[in-house]
Amino acid sequence: MARRDEQRGDRRNRGAEEERDSEIVEKLVHINRVAATVKGGRRFSFAALMVVGDQKGRVGFGHGKAREVPEAIRKATEEAKKSMIRVPLRESRTLHHDGNGRWGAGKVMVRAAPPGTGVIAGGPMRAVLETLGVQDVVGKSVGSSNPYNMVRATFEALKAQSSPRQVAAKRGKKVADVIGRRADGASAQAAADAEG
């Protein structure tokens, strides 16, 4: 009886998990074919780099290795879902401020952009920013074009993002005090949006 209840509970949890997974976007960034020389010749395997996100401020990446491509992709996707991070977005369309990230020889810069700009970034950076749900951003990669380093450097830049609400909480101030007065008068509206 207890076992049947456990199975039922598992089924219920699986439904919620599948619902959560259905809104997650998966992007394949890179597949690498690796050869190991063994006694009988060469043995080939595949390494896949995946980026997943809900397009609402959560994103993760993972890589998996296997003898077959689909299995490598499945492993990479599972790892990516486990390593998701939350990034605060301004007006659900862009970043709060500019940022730099570095991993190995990979260096990236990300900048907040006005509405209508689109995602101006290439390759692995674009995949990360699109799955994150950013609509207006300018990204530039200087240094290594290795997709693994570029993805990790992009994540370092995104981890450094902080919203006015987080900064205000850290300093013990109000959001309006942190944002200050801008010349265009947008700060009052931004403060109201951040508090609401």
Helices and strands as residue ranges (DSSP letters): H 2-22, E 25-38, E 41-53, E 58-66, H 69-82, E 85-86, E 99-103, E 106-112, E 119-120, H 123-132, E 137-143, H 147-159, H 164-171, H 175-179, H 186-195
